[in-house]
Amino acid sequence: MTRLQLEMSLAAIFTFALILIFLKKNSLSVKNSIAWLLLPLACLLIAIFPDPLAKFSGWLGFQAPSNFFFVILIGILFLICFFLTISISHQQAKINKLIQELSILKQKDAKNDKKK
C-alpha cells in the first residue's frame, strides 16, 4: 500500500467516523447522511483497489485516474447540493403554509376575543 493510499484510507475512515458522531448526536438526519456515508466508503474502496478506477478512467479518456476521481466527486457533490436545494424548497413551502395557517388562527382568535 502506497503512502497516498494509506492517507486516503485514513481520511475516509476519519470522515466516516465524524459522520457517525454527528448521527449519534442527532445533528444530522439519517436521510441526509446516506450520501455522506457513501462518499468515504467509495474513497476507501478506491484507496484499497485503485486498479479498476485506473482502467475505467483510461477507457473514458482521462489522462490520470485522479482527474476521473475528482470529476466523480464533483458530480456527487453537485447532486447532493441539488437534492438539498429541493429539500429547502419543500421546507420553505411548508413554512409559508404554516405562517398562513397561523395568521388565520390568530385572526380567528382575535375575533373571538372581541366577541367576549
BAGU-504127 format. One line per 8 residues: number of its first residue (from 1); their letters; for each residue x, y, z of N, C-alpha, C. Coordinates in nm, 4 decimals, always signed. Layout:
BEGIN
NUM) A) X:Y:Z:X:Y:Z:X:Y:Z ~ ...
//
This chain:
BEGIN
1) MTRLQLEM) +0.0862:-0.1184:+0.0000:+0.0000:+0.0000:+0.0000:+0.0899:+0.1235:+0.0000 ~ +0.0651:+0.2139:-0.0924:+0.1450:+0.3352:-0.1018:+0.1035:+0.4349:+0.0052 ~ +0.1848:+0.5395:+0.0195:+0.1562:+0.6416:+0.1204:+0.0242:+0.7128:+0.0880 ~ +0.0016:+0.7404:-0.0411:-0.1222:+0.8068:-0.0820:-0.2442:+0.7210:-0.0495 ~ -0.2349:+0.5911:-0.0744:-0.3462:+0.5009:-0.0421:-0.3717:+0.4985:+0.1079 ~ -0.2642:+0.4988:+0.1858:-0.2776:+0.4982:+0.3311:-0.3436:+0.6279:+0.3790 ~ -0.2976:+0.7407:+0.3262:-0.3561:+0.8693:+0.3663:-0.5030:+0.8794:+0.3266 ~ -0.5342:+0.8307:+0.2067:-0.6737:+0.8330:+0.1606:-0.7611:+0.7425:+0.2463
9) SLAAIFTF) -0.7085:+0.6281:+0.2848:-0.7829:+0.5360:+0.3714:-0.8083:+0.5983:+0.5082 ~ -0.7064:+0.6599:+0.5646:-0.7224:+0.7236:+0.6960:-0.8208:+0.8407:+0.6893 ~ -0.8135:+0.9194:+0.5827:-0.9072:+1.0310:+0.5667:-1.0503:+0.9798:+0.5531 ~ -1.0682:+0.8708:+0.4794:-1.2024:+0.8138:+0.4619:-1.2561:+0.7598:+0.5940 ~ -1.1718:+0.6918:+0.6694:-1.2146:+0.6373:+0.7990:-1.2482:+0.7512:+0.8948 ~ -1.1650:+0.8564:+0.8956:-1.1912:+0.9716:+0.9818:-1.3235:+1.0383:+0.9446 ~ -1.3462:+1.0579:+0.8148:-1.4702:+1.1204:+0.7678:-1.5917:+1.0350:+0.8048 ~ -1.5797:+0.9044:+0.7845:-1.6888:+0.8132:+0.8187:-1.7199:+0.8209:+0.9686
17) ALILIFLK) -1.6161:+0.8221:+1.0513:-1.6353:+0.8305:+1.1967:-1.6991:+0.9636:+1.2355 ~ -1.6565:+1.0711:+1.1711:-1.7122:+1.2028:+1.2002:-1.8614:+1.2080:+1.1677 ~ -1.8990:+1.1499:+1.0553:-2.0407:+1.1467:+1.0173:-2.1209:+1.0645:+1.1184 ~ -2.0648:+0.9523:+1.1611:-2.1334:+0.8698:+1.2611:-2.1508:+0.9442:+1.3932 ~ -2.0512:+1.0240:+1.4314:-2.0622:+1.1039:+1.5548:-2.1769:+1.2044:+1.5417 ~ -2.1857:+1.2714:+1.4270:-2.2950:+1.3673:+1.4055:-2.4303:+1.2965:+1.4046 ~ -2.4349:+1.1751:+1.3526:-2.5597:+1.0987:+1.3545:-2.5995:+1.0646:+1.4974 ~ -2.5016:+1.0243:+1.5781:-2.5296:+0.9884:+1.7169:-2.5828:+1.1067:+1.7965
25) KNSLSVKN) -2.5300:+1.2255:+1.7686:-2.5726:+1.3464:+1.8394:-2.7018:+1.4044:+1.7834 ~ -2.7596:+1.3395:+1.6840:-2.8798:+1.3878:+1.6145:-2.8589:+1.5250:+1.5508 ~ -2.7350:+1.5573:+1.5147:-2.7067:+1.6810:+1.4430:-2.7292:+1.6635:+1.2930 ~ -2.7386:+1.5397:+1.2499:-2.7535:+1.5076:+1.1088:-2.8589:+1.3982:+1.0982 ~ -2.9526:+1.4168:+1.0080:-3.0569:+1.3155:+0.9928:-3.0043:+1.1976:+0.9118 ~ -3.0636:+1.0822:+0.9346:-3.0221:+0.9607:+0.8639:-3.0462:+0.9768:+0.7146 ~ -3.1575:+1.0398:+0.6792:-3.1918:+1.0593:+0.5383:-3.0839:+1.1394:+0.4655 ~ -3.0354:+1.2455:+0.5293:-2.9352:+1.3310:+0.4662:-2.7947:+1.2745:+0.4772
33) SIAWLLLP) -2.7740:+1.1809:+0.5654:-2.6390:+1.1305:+0.5876:-2.6020:+1.0138:+0.4960 ~ -2.6978:+0.9558:+0.4293:-2.6692:+0.8376:+0.3472:-2.5667:+0.8697:+0.2391 ~ -2.5866:+0.9795:+0.1682:-2.4914:+1.0166:+0.0627:-2.3546:+1.0479:+0.1222 ~ -2.3540:+1.1135:+0.2384:-2.2265:+1.1476:+0.3013:-2.1561:+1.0235:+0.3547 ~ -2.2301:+0.9212:+0.3891:-2.1673:+0.7959:+0.4333:-2.1119:+0.7163:+0.3157 ~ -2.1755:+0.7291:+0.2001:-2.1291:+0.6553:+0.0822:-1.9987:+0.7125:+0.0261 ~ -1.9789:+0.8426:+0.0397:-1.8574:+0.9046:-0.0126:-1.7301:+0.8487:+0.0512 ~ -1.7176:+0.8466:+0.1843:-1.5939:+0.7904:+0.2400:-1.5794:+0.6406:+0.2129
41) LACLLIAI) -1.6917:+0.5704:+0.2024:-1.6813:+0.4278:+0.1695:-1.6267:+0.4092:+0.0279 ~ -1.6733:+0.4922:-0.0641:-1.6214:+0.4858:-0.2011:-1.4734:+0.5227:-0.2050 ~ -1.4362:+0.6244:-0.1290:-1.2943:+0.6633:-0.1231:-1.2091:+0.5518:-0.0654 ~ -1.2599:+0.4839:+0.0349:-1.1864:+0.3734:+0.0953:-1.1696:+0.2583:-0.0036 ~ -1.2753:+0.2272:-0.0770:-1.2669:+0.1211:-0.1778:-1.1668:+0.1570:-0.2880 ~ -1.1669:+0.2822:-0.3295:-1.0738:+0.3256:-0.4336:-0.9304:+0.3238:-0.3810 ~ -0.9127:+0.3571:-0.2544:-0.7779:+0.3526:-0.1962:-0.7264:+0.2096:-0.1867 ~ -0.8148:+0.1170:-0.1551:-0.7738:-0.0230:-0.1401:-0.7569:-0.0899:-0.2763
49) FPDPLAKF) -0.8485:-0.0612:-0.3686:-0.8460:-0.1221:-0.5023:-0.8370:-0.0132:-0.6094 ~ -0.7188:+0.0429:-0.6360:-0.7078:+0.1532:-0.7325:-0.7087:+0.1083:-0.8789 ~ -0.6804:-0.0183:-0.9060:-0.6704:-0.0637:-1.0455:-0.7997:-0.0497:-1.1254 ~ -0.9156:-0.0869:-1.0723:-1.0385:-0.0695:-1.1517:-1.0632:+0.0771:-1.1887 ~ -1.0327:+0.1686:-1.0978:-1.0512:+0.3104:-1.1271:-0.9562:+0.3535:-1.2390 ~ -0.8326:+0.3069:-1.2346:-0.7343:+0.3426:-1.3376:-0.7770:+0.2893:-1.4747 ~ -0.8251:+0.1655:-1.4790:-0.8692:+0.1080:-1.6061:-0.9919:+0.1803:-1.6603 ~ -1.0885:+0.2071:-1.5740:-1.2120:+0.2728:-1.6171:-1.1842:+0.4158:-1.6632
57) SGWLGFQA) -1.0973:+0.4860:-1.5907:-1.0652:+0.6234:-1.6306:-0.9905:+0.6252:-1.7636 ~ -0.9075:+0.5234:-1.7879:-0.8391:+0.5130:-1.9164:-0.9370:+0.4895:-2.0301 ~ -1.0359:+0.4062:-2.0082:-1.1384:+0.3803:-2.1099:-1.2149:+0.5070:-2.1461 ~ -1.2381:+0.5921:-2.0452:-1.3143:+0.7142:-2.0688:-1.2281:+0.8283:-2.1227 ~ -1.0975:+0.8061:-2.1315:-1.0096:+0.9061:-2.1909:-0.9458:+1.0030:-2.0943 ~ -0.9532:+0.9773:-1.9671:-0.8868:+1.0636:-1.8689:-0.7382:+1.0310:-1.8673 ~ -0.6541:+1.1340:-1.8528:-0.5103:+1.1114:-1.8529:-0.4617:+1.0508:-1.7223 ~ -0.5296:+1.0848:-1.6134:-0.4891:+1.0325:-1.4827:-0.6141:+0.9883:-1.4073
65) PSNFFFVI) -0.6040:+0.8796:-1.3323:-0.7200:+0.8359:-1.2523:-0.7653:+0.9412:-1.1513 ~ -0.6719:+1.0228:-1.1030:-0.7100:+1.1267:-1.0066:-0.8048:+1.2288:-1.0701 ~ -0.7845:+1.2593:-1.1990:-0.8759:+1.3514:-1.2671:-1.0169:+1.2938:-1.2728 ~ -1.0256:+1.1666:-1.3049:-1.1559:+1.0994:-1.3100:-1.2201:+1.0975:-1.1717 ~ -1.1395:+1.0699:-1.0701:-1.1881:+1.0653:-0.9324:-1.2461:+1.2008:-0.8918 ~ -1.1755:+1.3100:-0.9263:-1.2242:+1.4426:-0.8916:-1.3515:+1.4783:-0.9682 ~ -1.3612:+1.4365:-1.0925:-1.4831:+1.4612:-1.1700:-1.6012:+1.3881:-1.1060 ~ -1.5785:+1.2648:-1.0637:-1.6847:+1.1873:-0.9973:-1.7250:+1.2546:-0.8658
73) LIGILFLI) -1.6265:+1.2978:-0.7848:-1.6583:+1.3634:-0.6577:-1.7337:+1.4942:-0.6796 ~ -1.6925:+1.5720:-0.7780:-1.7625:+1.6971:-0.8063:-1.9061:+1.6685:-0.8509 ~ -1.9247:+1.5647:-0.9312:-2.0589:+1.5265:-0.9732:-2.1460:+1.4841:-0.8561 ~ -2.0895:+1.4065:-0.7650:-2.1651:+1.3618:-0.6475:-2.2008:+1.4814:-0.5595 ~ -2.1057:+1.5707:-0.5384:-2.1339:+1.6894:-0.4578:-2.2388:+1.7783:-0.5237 ~ -2.2357:+1.7866:-0.6564:-2.3380:+1.8610:-0.7287:-2.4758:+1.7997:-0.7046 ~ -2.4850:+1.6672:-0.7112:-2.6138:+1.6007:-0.6877:-2.6624:+1.6224:-0.5447 ~ -2.5717:+1.6135:-0.4487:-2.6091:+1.6377:-0.3089:-2.6625:+1.7802:-0.2936
81) CFFLTISI) -2.5925:+1.8749:-0.3516:-2.6351:+2.0148:-0.3453:-2.7725:+2.0326:-0.4105 ~ -2.7939:+1.9676:-0.5227:-2.9223:+1.9770:-0.5934:-3.0361:+1.9217:-0.5075 ~ -3.0155:+1.8044:-0.4491:-3.1210:+1.7448:-0.3677:-3.1447:+1.8235:-0.2396 ~ -3.0406:+1.8834:-0.1837:-3.0604:+1.9689:-0.0664:-3.1368:+2.0954:-0.1038 ~ -3.1147:+2.1472:-0.2237:-3.1901:+2.2630:-0.2707:-3.3375:+2.2283:-0.2860 ~ -3.3661:+2.1099:-0.3374:-3.5053:+2.0643:-0.3482:-3.5676:+2.0543:-0.2092 ~ -3.4932:+1.9981:-0.1152:-3.5428:+1.9845:+0.0222:-3.5703:+2.1216:+0.0844 ~ -3.4816:+2.2158:+0.0615:-3.5013:+2.3513:+0.1139:-3.6255:+2.4141:+0.0531
89) SHQQAKIN) -3.6474:+2.3927:-0.0754:-3.7662:+2.4481:-0.1416:-3.8939:+2.3911:-0.0814 ~ -3.8951:+2.2606:-0.0568:-4.0128:+2.1977:+0.0052:-4.0354:+2.2523:+0.1459 ~ -3.9281:+2.2679:+0.2206:-3.9421:+2.3192:+0.3565:-3.9889:+2.4638:+0.3567 ~ -3.9419:+2.5430:+0.2604:-3.9861:+2.6818:+0.2511:-4.1356:+2.6887:+0.2211 ~ -4.1836:+2.5997:+0.1336:-4.3272:+2.5957:+0.1035:-4.4068:+2.5572:+0.2278 ~ -4.3556:+2.4603:+0.3047:-4.4245:+2.4205:+0.4283:-4.4259:+2.5346:+0.5294 ~ -4.3155:+2.6072:+0.5395:-4.3084:+2.7203:+0.6328:-4.4092:+2.8278:+0.5924 ~ -4.4168:+2.8581:+0.4634:-4.5143:+2.9575:+0.4167:-4.6575:+2.9145:+0.4495
97) KLIQELSI) -4.6868:+2.7862:+0.4306:-4.8210:+2.7362:+0.4604:-4.8494:+2.7465:+0.6107 ~ -4.7508:+2.7128:+0.6928:-4.7691:+2.7230:+0.8375:-4.7887:+2.8682:+0.8814 ~ -4.7164:+2.9594:+0.8217:-4.7330:+3.1017:+0.8538:-4.8741:+3.1478:+0.8185 ~ -4.9230:+3.1046:+0.7032:-5.0585:+3.1434:+0.6622:-5.1622:+3.0845:+0.7573 ~ -5.1456:+2.9573:+0.7942:-5.2408:+2.8940:+0.8861:-5.2366:+2.9611:+1.0229 ~ -5.1172:+2.9957:+1.0694:-5.1044:+3.0619:+1.1986:-5.1700:+3.2001:+1.1950 ~ -5.1535:+3.2712:+1.0855:-5.2166:+3.4035:+1.0720:-5.3685:+3.3916:+1.0743 ~ -5.4211:+3.2923:+1.0070:-5.5668:+3.2700:+1.0062:-5.6158:+3.2382:+1.1468
105) LKQKDAKN) -5.5427:+3.1512:+1.2180:-5.5827:+3.1159:+1.3549:-5.5756:+3.2361:+1.4483 ~ -5.4730:+3.3180:+1.4339:-5.4617:+3.4376:+1.5180:-5.5748:+3.5350:+1.4884 ~ -5.6107:+3.5457:+1.3603:-5.7205:+3.6352:+1.3222:-5.8521:+3.5845:+1.3813 ~ -5.8764:+3.4542:+1.3751:-5.9988:+3.3981:+1.4341:-5.9993:+3.4155:+1.5851 ~ -5.8830:+3.3982:+1.6481:-5.8733:+3.4151:+1.7926:-5.8996:+3.5596:+1.8336 ~ -5.8506:+3.6526:+1.7543:-5.8733:+3.7943:+1.7829:-6.0229:+3.8284:+1.7703 ~ -6.0892:+3.7707:+1.6713:-6.2328:+3.7946:+1.6539:-6.3117:+3.7359:+1.7693 ~ -6.2704:+3.6181:+1.8168:-6.3393:+3.5557:+1.9302:-6.3187:+3.6363:+2.0577
113) DKKK) -6.2008:+3.6949:+2.0761:-6.1752:+3.7787:+2.1938:-6.2604:+3.9054:+2.1921 ~ -6.2841:+3.9607:+2.0742:-6.3671:+4.0832:+2.0632:-6.5135:+4.0519:+2.0949 ~ -6.5591:+3.9323:+2.0607:-6.6991:+3.8942:+2.0868:-6.7244:+3.8744:+2.2344 ~ -6.6233:+3.8370:+2.3076:-6.6428:+3.8081:+2.4518:-6.6476:+3.9316:+2.5282
//
